[in-house]
Amino acid sequence: MFKSIFRKLLVLFISIIILSFSITGVMLYYMLDSFVYSEKQRNLMQYVEWLNIAFYNYVSNSRQMPTYEPAFKDALNEYMKQIMNQTNSYVWIVTEEGYVWSAQPDLNSRRMYDIRSKLIFENGFFMLPDEKQYRKVMLSGNDVVEKNDLYGLFDEKRLTIEKAIKTKNQSGNDEVIGAVFLSTSIPDVYELQRSIIRFYMNAVGISVIIVILLAYIFSRRLSKPLKEINETARIIAGGEFQKRLNIKSRDEIGELAVSFNNMIEALGNLEEMRRAFIANVSHELRTPMTSIRGFIEGILDGTIPLDRQDYYLTIVRDEVNRMNRLVNDILDLARMEAGEVKLNPIDFDINELIRRTVIKLESLLVSKNIDIEAYFEVDDMYVNGDVDSIERVIINLVHNAVKFTQEGGKIKISTFRKRDKVCISIEDNGPGISSEEISLIWDRFYKSDKSRGKDKSGTGLGLAIVKNIVSEHGQEIFVESEPGHGAKFTFTLNKSADRGVQS
């Protein structure tokens, strides 16, 4: 059921919405419960207070409950009836002994039949049957709030406010002579709460429908590009690298699409490099092996005369050496890319290493009558790195410079400081590199021999090895060149932390 991300997102959104509204609804319910109840109680208490004051003013002189005063009782009943209508409540005045002195609605009315049947009729008055129904307010003289059926008097749970009617006795102290009862139905109390909850539920229902629609649209918009990416990934997995994503959004999905397209392009280039690698390795090995087999067969069958055999054996030796270099370079590059080559960084003088390297390559330089110019910012410049690896970088770059420098040309090697780095530059005055080729020269087996020189002895792995070594040191290498103006390769190394740079 939840296999697709669209369904998962839709269910997640709906679950969050329902959970959020449920929590809000519960909090609103209890908040309204407290608010409505307290507000209704406060409102009833105010009416009870007014009725108490009106009754107190009448009995304050007699200090006892009046028995029957028609004019006063009629006026009081009218006032009680108004309170009853305004609060939808029962309004009673009860004596200290529990007699119902006055009541609205009238106890003799049909409406009050069920309650009247539970009262005791005595001395011309109805009386509350259970002392618990009135004794608490009479004894304490304090306001009493009951949230029950008043100990069996009512058939439902009601909110009843009881307020003692007091007068002064002969000692001047307060004396309770009765109480005002005002009772309202609990459902009536919660009518406002129910109205608000109904309004809230209607709003929640509408909101849920709207949010579900929006979640549906959003989930679709989110899952659609993901499905497109998934489908494109299947195509790419099948070896088709021409497919591209057409997702224009500016969010993370759009960024993913751009990265995915870049990945496809990189995979396409990698596939082309793989094919070119196989083709180049096959070509690089097949050509010398064909020559070697031909020369050896010629020597064995006598086609090559005895006086020429040394010459051809020398060619065979050179081809074998070139094949050996090729195989070694391939293995070294593979180990570097697999992270199997471990560096042993130490502090050393890069200027001294350059001097030793130039001496090692002296015969190569002399064979083409190439001059070497060295420009060192200071005599001793200490750096941190793996000496053997950095020596190989310098040898490969000098070899590369010699390869594309015409006879009688010049190569310039320089070292200089740049903040916390030391820069090593090797510059030739050969034909240079076109802007289209600069991004390709670091690829394995890439050769620009067709445009830059006549020396075809290279394997096309030298600059790829250089790039890997420099990257393993956490450094950078870059090239500056224009066609017809030579090429300048520059790589960086960290300055020695202990010895620094000595002048």
QUIFENFEN-V879551 format. One record per backbone hydrogen bond with DSSP energy under -1.0 kcal/mol. NH is the residue of the N-H (numbers start at 0). CO is the residue of the C=O. E is the energy in kcal/mol with one decimal. If there is no record, write none. Layout:
nh co e
NH CO E
NH CO E
This chain:
nh co e
7 3 -1.9
8 4 -2.6
9 5 -2.5
10 6 -2.8
11 7 -2.5
12 8 -2.9
13 9 -2.5
14 10 -2.7
15 11 -2.5
16 12 -2.5
17 13 -2.9
18 14 -2.7
19 15 -2.6
20 16 -2.8
21 17 -2.5
22 18 -2.6
23 19 -2.4
24 20 -3.0
25 21 -2.6
26 22 -2.4
27 23 -2.7
28 24 -2.7
29 25 -2.4
30 26 -2.1
31 27 -2.9
32 28 -2.7
33 29 -2.2
34 30 -2.6
35 31 -3.6
36 32 -1.8
37 33 -2.2
38 34 -2.7
39 35 -2.7
40 36 -2.6
41 37 -2.4
42 38 -2.1
43 39 -2.7
44 40 -2.5
45 41 -1.6
46 42 -1.6
47 43 -2.7
48 44 -2.2
49 45 -2.0
50 46 -2.5
51 47 -2.4
52 48 -2.3
53 49 -2.3
54 50 -2.3
55 51 -2.6
56 52 -2.2
58 54 -1.9
59 55 -1.5
62 58 -2.1
72 68 -3.3
73 69 -2.8
74 70 -2.1
75 71 -2.8
76 72 -2.9
77 73 -2.2
78 74 -2.0
79 75 -2.8
80 76 -2.5
81 77 -1.8
82 78 -2.0
83 79 -2.6
84 80 -2.4
85 81 -2.4
86 82 -2.3
87 83 -1.8
88 83 -1.0
89 182 -3.4
90 103 -3.3
91 180 -3.0
92 101 -2.7
93 178 -2.9
94 98 -3.0
95 176 -1.2
97 94 -1.7
99 125 -3.6
100 92 -2.1
100 98 -1.1
101 92 -1.4
103 90 -2.4
108 105 -1.9
112 109 -1.7
115 111 -3.1
116 112 -2.1
117 114 -1.5
118 115 -1.2
119 126 -2.9
121 124 -3.5
124 121 -2.1
126 119 -3.3
127 97 -2.8
132 129 -2.0
133 130 -1.8
134 130 -3.7
137 133 -1.6
138 134 -2.8
139 135 -2.1
140 136 -1.9
143 161 -2.7
145 159 -2.7
153 148 -2.5
157 147 -2.5
158 183 -2.8
159 145 -3.0
160 181 -3.0
161 143 -3.0
162 179 -2.2
164 177 -3.5
166 174 -2.3
168 172 -2.9
171 168 -1.8
174 166 -2.9
176 164 -2.8
178 93 -2.7
179 162 -2.9
180 91 -3.1
181 160 -2.2
182 89 -2.6
183 158 -2.6
185 156 -1.5
188 184 -1.6
189 185 -2.1
193 189 -3.0
194 190 -2.3
195 191 -2.5
196 192 -2.8
197 193 -2.8
198 194 -2.2
199 195 -2.7
200 196 -3.0
201 197 -2.4
202 198 -2.4
203 199 -2.8
204 200 -2.9
205 201 -2.3
206 202 -2.7
207 203 -3.2
208 204 -2.1
209 205 -2.4
210 206 -3.3
211 207 -2.9
212 208 -2.1
213 209 -2.7
214 210 -3.5
215 211 -2.6
216 212 -2.6
217 213 -3.1
218 214 -3.0
219 215 -2.4
220 216 -2.6
221 217 -2.3
222 218 -3.1
223 219 -2.6
226 222 -2.6
227 223 -2.1
228 224 -2.6
229 225 -2.6
230 226 -2.7
231 227 -2.5
232 228 -2.5
233 229 -1.8
234 230 -1.8
235 231 -2.8
236 232 -2.6
237 233 -1.0
238 235 -2.1
239 234 -1.6
254 250 -2.1
255 251 -2.6
256 252 -2.4
257 253 -2.3
258 254 -2.7
259 255 -2.8
260 256 -2.6
261 257 -2.4
262 258 -2.5
263 259 -2.6
264 260 -2.4
265 261 -2.6
266 262 -3.1
267 263 -2.7
268 264 -2.7
269 265 -2.7
270 266 -2.7
271 267 -2.4
272 268 -2.8
273 269 -2.7
274 270 -2.6
275 271 -2.9
276 272 -3.2
277 273 -2.6
278 274 -2.7
279 275 -3.4
280 276 -3.1
281 277 -2.6
282 278 -2.7
283 279 -3.9
284 280 -2.2
285 281 -3.0
286 282 -2.2
288 284 -1.9
289 285 -2.7
290 286 -2.1
291 287 -3.2
292 288 -2.6
293 289 -2.3
294 290 -2.8
295 291 -2.6
296 292 -2.6
297 293 -2.2
298 294 -2.0
299 295 -2.6
300 296 -2.6
303 297 -2.1
307 304 -1.4
311 307 -1.9
312 308 -2.5
313 309 -1.9
314 310 -1.5
315 311 -2.4
316 312 -2.6
317 313 -2.3
318 314 -2.5
319 315 -2.5
320 316 -2.5
321 317 -2.3
322 318 -2.6
323 319 -2.5
324 320 -2.4
325 321 -2.3
326 322 -2.6
327 323 -2.5
328 324 -2.9
329 325 -2.5
330 326 -2.5
331 327 -2.8
332 328 -2.7
333 329 -2.4
334 330 -2.4
335 331 -2.4
336 332 -2.6
337 333 -1.5
338 335 -1.3
339 334 -2.7
345 384 -2.6
347 382 -2.3
349 380 -2.3
352 348 -1.8
353 349 -2.2
354 350 -2.1
355 351 -2.3
356 352 -2.2
357 353 -2.4
358 354 -1.8
359 355 -2.0
360 356 -1.5
361 358 -1.4
364 360 -2.3
365 361 -2.8
366 362 -2.0
368 365 -1.1
369 364 -2.5
370 408 -2.2
372 410 -2.8
374 412 -2.7
376 414 -2.0
379 501 -1.2
382 347 -2.8
383 493 -2.3
384 345 -2.3
389 385 -2.6
390 386 -2.6
391 387 -1.9
392 388 -1.9
393 389 -2.4
394 390 -2.7
395 391 -2.6
396 392 -2.5
397 393 -2.7
398 394 -3.0
399 395 -2.5
400 396 -2.3
401 397 -3.0
402 398 -2.6
403 399 -1.3
404 401 -1.0
407 367 -2.3
408 405 -1.9
410 370 -2.9
411 426 -3.0
412 372 -3.2
413 424 -2.3
414 374 -2.1
415 422 -1.8
417 420 -2.7
420 417 -1.9
421 492 -2.7
422 415 -3.1
423 490 -2.8
424 413 -2.9
425 488 -2.6
426 411 -3.1
427 486 -2.4
437 433 -1.3
439 436 -1.8
440 436 -1.3
442 439 -2.0
444 459 -2.1
445 442 -1.5
450 447 -1.8
451 447 -1.6
452 448 -1.7
464 460 -2.4
465 461 -2.2
466 462 -2.6
467 463 -1.9
468 464 -2.4
469 465 -2.5
470 466 -2.2
471 467 -2.4
472 468 -1.2
473 470 -1.9
474 469 -2.2
477 489 -2.4
479 487 -2.4
481 485 -1.0
483 430 -4.6
484 481 -2.6
485 429 -1.3
487 479 -2.5
488 425 -2.5
489 477 -2.6
490 423 -2.2
491 475 -1.9
492 421 -1.9
494 419 -1.8
495 381 -1.8
501 379 -1.3
